[in-house]
Amino acid sequence: MKIEVARDRCRGAGQCALNAPELFDQSDDDGTVVLLNSQPPTELQDSARVAAALCPNAVIRLVEDDS
């Protein structure tokens, strides 16, 4: 899995950082998403899916592996 974010569309709701703090944080400057790990290990991939599903602006895109 690979995580991509469209930071320019983020409104700083913080659902990603709340649900997957190992993968996402919020900028101290404007509260927008900060991606901490674009290639999460298997044990954090469900957290990434939850964070993406809960993002109100759908700025988190998950690219699943084909293997």
All heavy atoms as TSV, in Angstrom:
chain	resi	resn	atom	element	x	y	z
A	1	MET	N	N	0.841	-1.185	0.000
A	1	MET	CA	C	0.000	0.000	0.000
A	1	MET	C	C	0.879	1.238	0.000
A	1	MET	O	O	1.912	1.292	0.646
A	1	MET	CB	C	-0.897	0.002	1.242
A	1	MET	CG	C	-1.641	1.306	1.449
A	1	MET	SD	S	-2.485	1.407	3.047
A	1	MET	CE	C	-3.833	0.296	2.753
A	2	LYS	N	N	0.404	2.235	-0.722
A	2	LYS	CA	C	1.045	3.539	-0.700
A	2	LYS	C	C	-0.024	4.589	-0.378
A	2	LYS	O	O	-1.147	4.497	-0.878
A	2	LYS	CB	C	1.690	3.843	-2.047
A	2	LYS	CG	C	2.396	5.175	-2.078
A	2	LYS	CD	C	3.065	5.421	-3.398
A	2	LYS	CE	C	3.727	6.788	-3.376
A	2	LYS	NZ	N	4.253	7.136	-4.676
A	3	ILE	N	N	0.338	5.557	0.438
A	3	ILE	CA	C	-0.588	6.626	0.807
A	3	ILE	C	C	-0.188	7.901	0.077
A	3	ILE	O	O	0.985	8.274	0.066
A	3	ILE	CB	C	-0.571	6.891	2.324
A	3	ILE	CG1	C	-0.924	5.637	3.095
A	3	ILE	CG2	C	-1.525	8.036	2.676
A	3	ILE	CD1	C	-0.730	5.773	4.603
A	4	GLU	N	N	-1.168	8.554	-0.512
A	4	GLU	CA	C	-0.951	9.860	-1.135
A	4	GLU	C	C	-1.943	10.842	-0.521
A	4	GLU	O	O	-3.074	10.457	-0.202
A	4	GLU	CB	C	-1.174	9.779	-2.649
A	4	GLU	CG	C	-0.217	8.825	-3.341
A	4	GLU	CD	C	-0.526	8.652	-4.813
A	4	GLU	OE1	O	-1.604	9.052	-5.280
A	4	GLU	OE2	O	0.323	8.079	-5.508
A	5	VAL	N	N	-1.529	12.085	-0.347
A	5	VAL	CA	C	-2.442	13.093	0.189
A	5	VAL	C	C	-2.433	14.331	-0.713
A	5	VAL	O	O	-1.412	14.672	-1.304
A	5	VAL	CB	C	-2.087	13.506	1.637
A	5	VAL	CG1	C	-2.212	12.333	2.576
A	5	VAL	CG2	C	-0.715	14.110	1.726
A	6	ALA	N	N	-3.576	14.941	-0.806
A	6	ALA	CA	C	-3.701	16.211	-1.524
A	6	ALA	C	C	-3.793	17.306	-0.462
A	6	ALA	O	O	-4.875	17.751	-0.080
A	6	ALA	CB	C	-4.933	16.200	-2.420
A	7	ARG	N	N	-2.642	17.680	0.030
A	7	ARG	CA	C	-2.578	18.600	1.173
A	7	ARG	C	C	-3.244	19.938	0.881
A	7	ARG	O	O	-3.786	20.583	1.781
A	7	ARG	CB	C	-1.124	18.803	1.566
A	7	ARG	CG	C	-0.970	19.510	2.873
A	7	ARG	CD	C	0.430	19.493	3.370
A	7	ARG	NE	N	0.463	20.235	4.634
A	7	ARG	CZ	C	1.550	20.561	5.252
A	7	ARG	NH1	N	2.715	20.179	4.770
A	7	ARG	NH2	N	1.499	21.248	6.365
A	8	ASP	N	N	-3.237	20.353	-0.372
A	8	ASP	CA	C	-3.836	21.639	-0.721
A	8	ASP	C	C	-5.353	21.650	-0.543
A	8	ASP	O	O	-5.964	22.716	-0.455
A	8	ASP	CB	C	-3.455	22.032	-2.157
A	8	ASP	CG	C	-3.915	21.021	-3.179
A	8	ASP	OD1	O	-3.865	19.800	-2.891
A	8	ASP	OD2	O	-4.320	21.428	-4.271
A	9	ARG	N	N	-5.965	20.477	-0.462
A	9	ARG	CA	C	-7.421	20.399	-0.274
A	9	ARG	C	C	-7.802	20.121	1.177
A	9	ARG	O	O	-8.983	20.107	1.528
A	9	ARG	CB	C	-8.010	19.319	-1.175
A	9	ARG	CG	C	-7.906	19.649	-2.647
A	9	ARG	CD	C	-8.634	18.666	-3.572
A	9	ARG	NE	N	-9.301	17.583	-2.940
A	9	ARG	CZ	C	-9.071	16.280	-3.196
A	9	ARG	NH1	N	-8.187	15.943	-4.096
A	9	ARG	NH2	N	-9.739	15.337	-2.569
A	10	CYS	N	N	-6.830	19.893	2.041
A	10	CYS	CA	C	-7.086	19.558	3.448
A	10	CYS	C	C	-7.614	20.781	4.197
A	10	CYS	O	O	-7.104	21.886	4.038
A	10	CYS	CB	C	-5.795	19.053	4.096
A	10	CYS	SG	S	-5.976	18.630	5.846
A	11	ARG	N	N	-8.630	20.535	5.039
A	11	ARG	CA	C	-9.188	21.608	5.873
A	11	ARG	C	C	-8.779	21.477	7.334
A	11	ARG	O	O	-9.231	22.245	8.177
A	11	ARG	CB	C	-10.719	21.590	5.791
A	11	ARG	CG	C	-11.249	22.007	4.464
A	11	ARG	CD	C	-12.735	22.132	4.532
A	11	ARG	NE	N	-13.297	22.390	3.216
A	11	ARG	CZ	C	-14.562	22.316	2.940
A	11	ARG	NH1	N	-15.427	21.992	3.893
A	11	ARG	NH2	N	-15.010	22.559	1.741
A	12	GLY	N	N	-7.975	20.452	7.633
A	12	GLY	CA	C	-7.469	20.309	9.000
A	12	GLY	C	C	-8.459	19.745	9.989
A	12	GLY	O	O	-8.394	20.061	11.181
A	13	ALA	N	N	-9.344	18.881	9.553
A	13	ALA	CA	C	-10.311	18.268	10.463
A	13	ALA	C	C	-9.627	17.367	11.486
A	13	ALA	O	O	-10.122	17.189	12.594
A	13	ALA	CB	C	-11.355	17.477	9.682
A	14	GLY	N	N	-8.508	16.763	11.111
A	14	GLY	CA	C	-7.715	15.985	12.049
A	14	GLY	C	C	-8.147	14.545	12.240
A	14	GLY	O	O	-7.592	13.849	13.097
A	15	GLN	N	N	-9.106	14.065	11.495
A	15	GLN	CA	C	-9.550	12.673	11.646
A	15	GLN	C	C	-8.425	11.693	11.337
A	15	GLN	O	O	-8.326	10.642	11.967
A	15	GLN	CB	C	-10.765	12.392	10.749
A	15	GLN	CG	C	-12.003	13.123	11.189
A	15	GLN	CD	C	-12.409	12.717	12.598
A	15	GLN	OE1	O	-12.507	11.541	12.913
A	15	GLN	NE2	N	-12.623	13.700	13.454
A	16	CYS	N	N	-7.569	12.031	10.403
A	16	CYS	CA	C	-6.451	11.141	10.045
A	16	CYS	C	C	-5.484	11.008	11.220
A	16	CYS	O	O	-5.121	9.895	11.607
A	16	CYS	CB	C	-5.739	11.655	8.800
A	16	CYS	SG	S	-5.164	13.366	8.932
A	17	ALA	N	N	-5.083	12.110	11.794
A	17	ALA	CA	C	-4.133	12.081	12.912
A	17	ALA	C	C	-4.747	11.442	14.148
A	17	ALA	O	O	-4.061	10.785	14.920
A	17	ALA	CB	C	-3.649	13.494	13.226
A	18	LEU	N	N	-6.031	11.602	14.312
A	18	LEU	CA	C	-6.729	11.019	15.453
A	18	LEU	C	C	-6.822	9.499	15.338
A	18	LEU	O	O	-6.640	8.784	16.317
A	18	LEU	CB	C	-8.130	11.622	15.549
A	18	LEU	CG	C	-8.886	11.443	16.836
A	18	LEU	CD1	C	-8.208	12.156	17.969
A	18	LEU	CD2	C	-10.303	11.956	16.674
A	19	ASN	N	N	-7.068	9.005	14.133
A	19	ASN	CA	C	-7.282	7.571	13.922
A	19	ASN	C	C	-6.033	6.798	13.508
A	19	ASN	O	O	-6.022	5.582	13.624
A	19	ASN	CB	C	-8.380	7.368	12.880
A	19	ASN	CG	C	-9.725	7.712	13.463
A	19	ASN	OD1	O	-10.266	6.952	14.240
A	19	ASN	ND2	N	-10.237	8.895	13.130
A	20	ALA	N	N	-5.023	7.472	13.028
A	20	ALA	CA	C	-3.786	6.799	12.616
A	20	ALA	C	C	-2.595	7.710	12.923
A	20	ALA	O	O	-1.898	8.182	12.032
A	20	ALA	CB	C	-3.834	6.447	11.135
A	21	PRO	N	N	-2.320	7.936	14.216
A	21	PRO	CA	C	-1.243	8.873	14.575
A	21	PRO	C	C	0.147	8.398	14.168
A	21	PRO	O	O	1.073	9.197	14.107
A	21	PRO	CB	C	-1.372	8.981	16.101
A	21	PRO	CG	C	-2.072	7.735	16.519
A	21	PRO	CD	C	-2.982	7.375	15.379
A	22	GLU	N	N	0.274	7.112	13.867
A	22	GLU	CA	C	1.574	6.607	13.404
A	22	GLU	C	C	1.835	7.008	11.952
A	22	GLU	O	O	2.973	6.996	11.500
A	22	GLU	CB	C	1.620	5.076	13.492
A	22	GLU	CG	C	1.344	4.529	14.868
A	22	GLU	CD	C	-0.142	4.266	15.127
A	22	GLU	OE1	O	-0.989	4.664	14.294
A	22	GLU	OE2	O	-0.460	3.674	16.159
A	23	LEU	N	N	0.772	7.355	11.249
A	23	LEU	CA	C	0.891	7.655	9.819
A	23	LEU	C	C	0.674	9.122	9.485
A	23	LEU	O	O	1.180	9.610	8.474
A	23	LEU	CB	C	-0.127	6.815	9.030
A	23	LEU	CG	C	0.001	5.302	9.207
A	23	LEU	CD1	C	-1.158	4.598	8.515
A	23	LEU	CD2	C	1.333	4.833	8.670
A	24	PHE	N	N	-0.113	9.820	10.322
A	24	PHE	CA	C	-0.484	11.203	10.002
A	24	PHE	C	C	-0.300	12.103	11.215
A	24	PHE	O	O	-0.484	11.694	12.348
A	24	PHE	CB	C	-1.959	11.282	9.567
A	24	PHE	CG	C	-2.303	10.424	8.403
A	24	PHE	CD1	C	-2.865	9.177	8.582
A	24	PHE	CD2	C	-2.061	10.846	7.103
A	24	PHE	CE1	C	-3.187	8.361	7.507
A	24	PHE	CE2	C	-2.371	10.044	6.019
A	24	PHE	CZ	C	-2.935	8.791	6.222
A	25	ASP	N	N	0.004	13.351	10.925
A	25	ASP	CA	C	0.045	14.388	11.950
A	25	ASP	C	C	-0.592	15.632	11.321
A	25	ASP	O	O	-1.006	15.604	10.161
A	25	ASP	CB	C	1.491	14.671	12.353
A	25	ASP	CG	C	1.606	15.397	13.684
A	25	ASP	OD1	O	0.559	15.772	14.261
A	25	ASP	OD2	O	2.738	15.616	14.138
A	26	GLN	N	N	-0.659	16.701	12.117
A	26	GLN	CA	C	-1.179	17.962	11.603
A	26	GLN	C	C	-0.109	19.023	11.737
A	26	GLN	O	O	0.602	19.084	12.744
A	26	GLN	CB	C	-2.437	18.387	12.362
A	26	GLN	CG	C	-3.630	17.523	12.051
A	26	GLN	CD	C	-4.859	18.007	12.771
A	26	GLN	OE1	O	-5.075	17.623	13.914
A	26	GLN	NE2	N	-5.630	18.846	12.123
A	27	SER	N	N	-0.025	19.871	10.743
A	27	SER	CA	C	0.938	20.957	10.745
A	27	SER	C	C	0.648	21.923	11.896
A	27	SER	O	O	-0.505	22.283	12.142
A	27	SER	CB	C	0.863	21.711	9.417
A	27	SER	OG	O	1.558	22.936	9.498
A	28	ASP	N	N	1.707	22.339	12.590
A	28	ASP	CA	C	1.548	23.336	13.649
A	28	ASP	C	C	1.160	24.689	13.076
A	28	ASP	O	O	0.569	25.520	13.765
A	28	ASP	CB	C	2.852	23.479	14.440
A	28	ASP	CG	C	3.143	22.266	15.308
A	28	ASP	OD1	O	2.187	21.545	15.667
A	28	ASP	OD2	O	4.321	22.040	15.612
A	29	ASP	N	N	1.485	24.926	11.822
A	29	ASP	CA	C	1.207	26.225	11.202
A	29	ASP	C	C	-0.259	26.404	10.819
A	29	ASP	O	O	-0.873	27.417	11.127
A	29	ASP	CB	C	2.077	26.421	9.963
A	29	ASP	CG	C	3.554	26.502	10.317
A	29	ASP	OD1	O	3.875	26.960	11.427
A	29	ASP	OD2	O	4.372	26.100	9.477
A	30	ASP	N	N	-0.809	25.404	10.113
A	30	ASP	CA	C	-2.169	25.586	9.601
A	30	ASP	C	C	-3.110	24.411	9.879
A	30	ASP	O	O	-4.266	24.426	9.459
A	30	ASP	CB	C	-2.136	25.879	8.094
A	30	ASP	CG	C	-1.476	24.772	7.290
A	30	ASP	OD1	O	-1.150	23.706	7.861
A	30	ASP	OD2	O	-1.282	24.979	6.077
A	31	GLY	N	N	-2.619	23.379	10.558
A	31	GLY	CA	C	-3.467	22.251	10.923
A	31	GLY	C	C	-3.725	21.258	9.808
A	31	GLY	O	O	-4.462	20.296	10.008
A	32	THR	N	N	-3.119	21.462	8.661
A	32	THR	CA	C	-3.342	20.528	7.557
A	32	THR	C	C	-2.534	19.251	7.767
A	32	THR	O	O	-1.594	19.209	8.553
A	32	THR	CB	C	-2.971	21.164	6.198
A	32	THR	OG1	O	-1.612	21.582	6.244
A	32	THR	CG2	C	-3.881	22.346	5.889
A	33	VAL	N	N	-2.916	18.248	7.028
A	33	VAL	CA	C	-2.323	16.923	7.184
A	33	VAL	C	C	-0.828	16.920	6.867
A	33	VAL	O	O	-0.367	17.581	5.946
A	33	VAL	CB	C	-3.065	15.900	6.291
A	33	VAL	CG1	C	-2.929	16.245	4.827
A	33	VAL	CG2	C	-2.562	14.486	6.550
A	34	VAL	N	N	-0.109	16.149	7.676
A	34	VAL	CA	C	1.303	15.868	7.428
A	34	VAL	C	C	1.423	14.346	7.349
A	34	VAL	O	O	1.070	13.647	8.309
A	34	VAL	CB	C	2.193	16.408	8.559
A	34	VAL	CG1	C	3.639	15.984	8.359
A	34	VAL	CG2	C	2.072	17.921	8.661
A	35	LEU	N	N	1.861	13.859	6.222
A	35	LEU	CA	C	2.022	12.424	6.030
A	35	LEU	C	C	3.359	11.990	6.622
A	35	LEU	O	O	4.414	12.469	6.215
A	35	LEU	CB	C	1.962	12.088	4.535
A	35	LEU	CG	C	2.108	10.621	4.153
A	35	LEU	CD1	C	1.011	9.768	4.796
A	35	LEU	CD2	C	2.072	10.475	2.633
A	36	LEU	N	N	3.312	11.085	7.600
A	36	LEU	CA	C	4.520	10.639	8.291
A	36	LEU	C	C	5.150	9.420	7.638
A	36	LEU	O	O	6.357	9.216	7.740
A	36	LEU	CB	C	4.196	10.307	9.753
A	36	LEU	CG	C	3.634	11.450	10.590
A	36	LEU	CD1	C	3.267	10.941	11.978
A	36	LEU	CD2	C	4.614	12.600	10.666
A	37	ASN	N	N	4.320	8.593	6.995
A	37	ASN	CA	C	4.839	7.364	6.389
A	37	ASN	C	C	3.954	7.020	5.193
A	37	ASN	O	O	2.801	6.648	5.369
A	37	ASN	CB	C	4.829	6.225	7.411
A	37	ASN	CG	C	5.445	4.961	6.888
A	37	ASN	OD1	O	5.719	4.826	5.688
A	37	ASN	ND2	N	5.659	4.008	7.761
A	38	SER	N	N	4.482	7.172	4.003
A	38	SER	CA	C	3.676	6.930	2.805
A	38	SER	C	C	3.542	5.451	2.451
A	38	SER	O	O	2.723	5.090	1.619
A	38	SER	CB	C	4.263	7.687	1.615
A	38	SER	OG	O	5.539	7.158	1.291
A	39	GLN	N	N	4.343	4.613	3.093
A	39	GLN	CA	C	4.269	3.175	2.817
A	39	GLN	C	C	4.113	2.435	4.142
A	39	GLN	O	O	5.091	1.912	4.704
A	39	GLN	CB	C	5.495	2.711	2.048
A	39	GLN	CG	C	5.563	3.381	0.681
A	39	GLN	CD	C	6.703	2.890	-0.169
A	39	GLN	OE1	O	7.772	2.580	0.341
A	39	GLN	NE2	N	6.475	2.821	-1.463
A	40	PRO	N	N	2.886	2.379	4.654
A	40	PRO	CA	C	2.677	1.799	5.982
A	40	PRO	C	C	2.918	0.294	5.996
A	40	PRO	O	O	2.606	-0.402	5.030
A	40	PRO	CB	C	1.202	2.111	6.262
A	40	PRO	CG	C	0.580	2.203	4.924
A	40	PRO	CD	C	1.641	2.801	4.034
A	41	PRO	N	N	3.453	-0.192	7.112
A	41	PRO	CA	C	3.595	-1.642	7.249
A	41	PRO	C	C	2.207	-2.281	7.347
A	41	PRO	O	O	1.206	-1.609	7.629
A	41	PRO	CB	C	4.375	-1.791	8.564
A	41	PRO	CG	C	4.130	-0.535	9.306
A	41	PRO	CD	C	3.912	0.531	8.283
A	42	THR	N	N	2.162	-3.557	7.128
A	42	THR	CA	C	0.898	-4.302	7.089
A	42	THR	C	C	0.036	-4.035	8.321
A	42	THR	O	O	-1.174	-3.846	8.196
A	42	THR	CB	C	1.182	-5.807	6.970
A	42	THR	OG1	O	1.970	-6.027	5.796
A	42	THR	CG2	C	-0.102	-6.607	6.874
A	43	GLU	N	N	0.640	-3.978	9.478
A	43	GLU	CA	C	-0.131	-3.815	10.714
A	43	GLU	C	C	-0.782	-2.440	10.845
A	43	GLU	O	O	-1.668	-2.261	11.680
A	43	GLU	CB	C	0.724	-4.125	11.949
A	43	GLU	CG	C	1.889	-3.189	12.158
A	43	GLU	CD	C	3.172	-3.678	11.476
A	43	GLU	OE1	O	3.114	-4.517	10.569
A	43	GLU	OE2	O	4.242	-3.176	11.878
A	44	LEU	N	N	-0.392	-1.464	10.028
A	44	LEU	CA	C	-1.002	-0.132	10.089
A	44	LEU	C	C	-1.909	0.157	8.896
A	44	LEU	O	O	-2.508	1.230	8.806
A	44	LEU	CB	C	0.093	0.934	10.165
A	44	LEU	CG	C	0.933	0.926	11.444
A	44	LEU	CD1	C	2.013	1.992	11.368
A	44	LEU	CD2	C	0.056	1.123	12.672
A	45	GLN	N	N	-2.046	-0.787	7.992
A	45	GLN	CA	C	-2.835	-0.523	6.789
A	45	GLN	C	C	-4.330	-0.381	7.076
A	45	GLN	O	O	-5.002	0.430	6.444
A	45	GLN	CB	C	-2.562	-1.600	5.733
A	45	GLN	CG	C	-1.136	-1.488	5.207
A	45	GLN	CD	C	-0.818	-2.474	4.107
A	45	GLN	OE1	O	-1.664	-3.263	3.684
A	45	GLN	NE2	N	0.412	-2.429	3.629
A	46	ASP	N	N	-4.856	-1.108	8.042
A	46	ASP	CA	C	-6.266	-0.921	8.389
A	46	ASP	C	C	-6.486	0.476	8.979
A	46	ASP	O	O	-7.510	1.109	8.707
A	46	ASP	CB	C	-6.734	-1.988	9.372
A	46	ASP	CG	C	-6.986	-3.328	8.693
A	46	ASP	OD1	O	-7.095	-3.361	7.447
A	46	ASP	OD2	O	-7.073	-4.339	9.414
A	47	SER	N	N	-5.546	0.964	9.761
A	47	SER	CA	C	-5.649	2.325	10.305
A	47	SER	C	C	-5.641	3.351	9.178
A	47	SER	O	O	-6.362	4.345	9.230
A	47	SER	CB	C	-4.492	2.607	11.267
A	47	SER	OG	O	-4.566	1.777	12.389
A	48	ALA	N	N	-4.821	3.114	8.165
A	48	ALA	CA	C	-4.784	4.017	7.007
A	48	ALA	C	C	-6.126	4.019	6.292
A	48	ALA	O	O	-6.614	5.081	5.872
A	48	ALA	CB	C	-3.673	3.597	6.052
A	49	ARG	N	N	-6.734	2.861	6.161
A	49	ARG	CA	C	-8.047	2.774	5.494
A	49	ARG	C	C	-9.113	3.532	6.290
A	49	ARG	O	O	-9.945	4.233	5.716
A	49	ARG	CB	C	-8.440	1.317	5.311
A	49	ARG	CG	C	-7.602	0.590	4.267
A	49	ARG	CD	C	-8.055	-0.866	4.071
A	49	ARG	NE	N	-7.161	-1.554	3.172
A	49	ARG	CZ	C	-6.158	-2.347	3.568
A	49	ARG	NH1	N	-5.947	-2.566	4.857
A	49	ARG	NH2	N	-5.372	-2.925	2.676
A	50	VAL	N	N	-9.089	3.396	7.599
A	50	VAL	CA	C	-10.053	4.113	8.442
A	50	VAL	C	C	-9.848	5.622	8.305
A	50	VAL	O	O	-10.807	6.381	8.132
A	50	VAL	CB	C	-9.926	3.669	9.924
A	50	VAL	CG1	C	-10.737	4.586	10.836
A	50	VAL	CG2	C	-10.366	2.223	10.077
A	51	ALA	N	N	-8.599	6.052	8.374
A	51	ALA	CA	C	-8.304	7.484	8.251
A	51	ALA	C	C	-8.771	8.027	6.914
A	51	ALA	O	O	-9.364	9.111	6.848
A	51	ALA	CB	C	-6.803	7.715	8.421
A	52	ALA	N	N	-8.539	7.284	5.852
A	52	ALA	CA	C	-8.972	7.735	4.527
A	52	ALA	C	C	-10.494	7.795	4.440
A	52	ALA	O	O	-11.057	8.739	3.884
A	52	ALA	CB	C	-8.416	6.813	3.452
A	53	ALA	N	N	-11.156	6.803	5.014
A	53	ALA	CA	C	-12.620	6.762	4.953
A	53	ALA	C	C	-13.255	7.898	5.749
A	53	ALA	O	O	-14.331	8.392	5.388
A	53	ALA	CB	C	-13.126	5.415	5.463
A	54	LEU	N	N	-12.607	8.311	6.834
A	54	LEU	CA	C	-13.181	9.345	7.700
A	54	LEU	C	C	-12.799	10.764	7.304
A	54	LEU	O	O	-13.359	11.721	7.838
A	54	LEU	CB	C	-12.756	9.095	9.150
A	54	LEU	CG	C	-13.329	7.829	9.784
A	54	LEU	CD1	C	-12.763	7.649	11.187
A	54	LEU	CD2	C	-14.850	7.878	9.821
A	55	CYS	N	N	-11.875	10.920	6.372
A	55	CYS	CA	C	-11.464	12.266	5.966
A	55	CYS	C	C	-12.635	12.975	5.283
A	55	CYS	O	O	-13.124	12.520	4.249
A	55	CYS	CB	C	-10.273	12.185	5.002
A	55	CYS	SG	S	-9.761	13.811	4.412
A	56	PRO	N	N	-13.090	14.090	5.836
A	56	PRO	CA	C	-14.260	14.760	5.270
A	56	PRO	C	C	-14.036	15.356	3.879
A	56	PRO	O	O	-14.995	15.578	3.140
A	56	PRO	CB	C	-14.589	15.847	6.294
A	56	PRO	CG	C	-13.340	16.059	7.059
A	56	PRO	CD	C	-12.592	14.760	7.035
A	57	ASN	N	N	-12.806	15.600	3.514
A	57	ASN	CA	C	-12.522	16.160	2.186
A	57	ASN	C	C	-11.923	15.149	1.228
A	57	ASN	O	O	-11.565	15.504	0.111
A	57	ASN	CB	C	-11.577	17.347	2.295
A	57	ASN	CG	C	-12.288	18.563	2.804
A	57	ASN	OD1	O	-13.506	18.557	2.978
A	57	ASN	ND2	N	-11.539	19.609	3.076
A	58	ALA	N	N	-11.813	13.910	1.675
A	58	ALA	CA	C	-11.289	12.830	0.837
A	58	ALA	C	C	-9.940	13.197	0.214
A	58	ALA	O	O	-9.716	12.999	-0.977
A	58	ALA	CB	C	-12.295	12.441	-0.236
A	59	VAL	N	N	-9.045	13.715	1.036
A	59	VAL	CA	C	-7.726	14.101	0.521
A	59	VAL	C	C	-6.709	12.968	0.608
A	59	VAL	O	O	-5.601	13.093	0.105
A	59	VAL	CB	C	-7.174	15.346	1.250
A	59	VAL	CG1	C	-8.117	16.507	1.125
A	59	VAL	CG2	C	-6.844	15.062	2.688
A	60	ILE	N	N	-7.097	11.869	1.262
A	60	ILE	CA	C	-6.192	10.729	1.409
A	60	ILE	C	C	-6.549	9.682	0.366
A	60	ILE	O	O	-7.680	9.212	0.315
A	60	ILE	CB	C	-6.278	10.128	2.824
A	60	ILE	CG1	C	-5.911	11.183	3.860
A	60	ILE	CG2	C	-5.382	8.897	2.943
A	60	ILE	CD1	C	-6.196	10.774	5.286
A	61	ARG	N	N	-5.567	9.327	-0.434
A	61	ARG	CA	C	-5.761	8.299	-1.463
A	61	ARG	C	C	-4.849	7.122	-1.143
A	61	ARG	O	O	-3.663	7.308	-0.891
A	61	ARG	CB	C	-5.419	8.868	-2.835
A	61	ARG	CG	C	-5.575	7.883	-3.966
A	61	ARG	CD	C	-5.364	8.564	-5.328
A	61	ARG	NE	N	-5.438	7.609	-6.387
A	61	ARG	CZ	C	-4.393	7.129	-7.067
A	61	ARG	NH1	N	-3.190	7.589	-6.814
A	61	ARG	NH2	N	-4.545	6.237	-8.003
A	62	LEU	N	N	-5.436	5.928	-1.160
A	62	LEU	CA	C	-4.667	4.720	-0.897
A	62	LEU	C	C	-4.476	3.970	-2.202
A	62	LEU	O	O	-5.438	3.694	-2.912
A	62	LEU	CB	C	-5.399	3.832	0.107
A	62	LEU	CG	C	-5.737	4.499	1.443
A	62	LEU	CD1	C	-6.506	3.537	2.318
A	62	LEU	CD2	C	-4.486	4.990	2.139
A	63	VAL	N	N	-3.238	3.647	-2.501
A	63	VAL	CA	C	-2.915	2.857	-3.688
A	63	VAL	C	C	-2.531	1.475	-3.190
A	63	VAL	O	O	-1.488	1.314	-2.555
A	63	VAL	CB	C	-1.766	3.504	-4.489
A	63	VAL	CG1	C	-1.456	2.683	-5.719
A	63	VAL	CG2	C	-2.098	4.946	-4.843
A	64	GLU	N	N	-3.412	0.528	-3.429
A	64	GLU	CA	C	-3.186	-0.833	-2.943
A	64	GLU	C	C	-2.185	-1.551	-3.839
A	64	GLU	O	O	-2.160	-1.327	-5.049
A	64	GLU	CB	C	-4.509	-1.611	-2.918
A	64	GLU	CG	C	-5.572	-0.988	-2.024
A	64	GLU	CD	C	-5.340	-1.207	-0.528
A	64	GLU	OE1	O	-4.499	-2.056	-0.159
A	64	GLU	OE2	O	-6.006	-0.541	0.274
A	65	ASP	N	N	-1.403	-2.441	-3.238
A	65	ASP	CA	C	-0.466	-3.273	-3.990
A	65	ASP	C	C	-1.249	-4.312	-4.775
A	65	ASP	O	O	-2.294	-4.787	-4.335
A	65	ASP	CB	C	0.490	-3.983	-3.041
A	65	ASP	CG	C	1.402	-3.026	-2.300
A	65	ASP	OD1	O	1.680	-1.945	-2.832
A	65	ASP	OD2	O	1.829	-3.373	-1.192
A	66	ASP	N	N	-0.716	-4.707	-5.909
A	66	ASP	CA	C	-1.345	-5.754	-6.707
A	66	ASP	C	C	-0.946	-7.142	-6.227
A	66	ASP	O	O	-1.609	-8.108	-6.524
A	66	ASP	CB	C	-0.967	-5.615	-8.180
A	66	ASP	CG	C	-1.641	-4.421	-8.810
A	66	ASP	OD1	O	-2.687	-3.978	-8.283
A	66	ASP	OD2	O	-1.126	-3.924	-9.827
A	67	SER	N	N	0.133	-7.241	-5.467
A	67	SER	CA	C	0.605	-8.566	-5.041
A	67	SER	C	C	-0.152	-9.089	-3.850
A	67	SER	O	O	-0.861	-8.472	-3.182
A	67	SER	CB	C	2.087	-8.502	-4.713
A	67	SER	OG	O	2.344	-7.521	-3.730
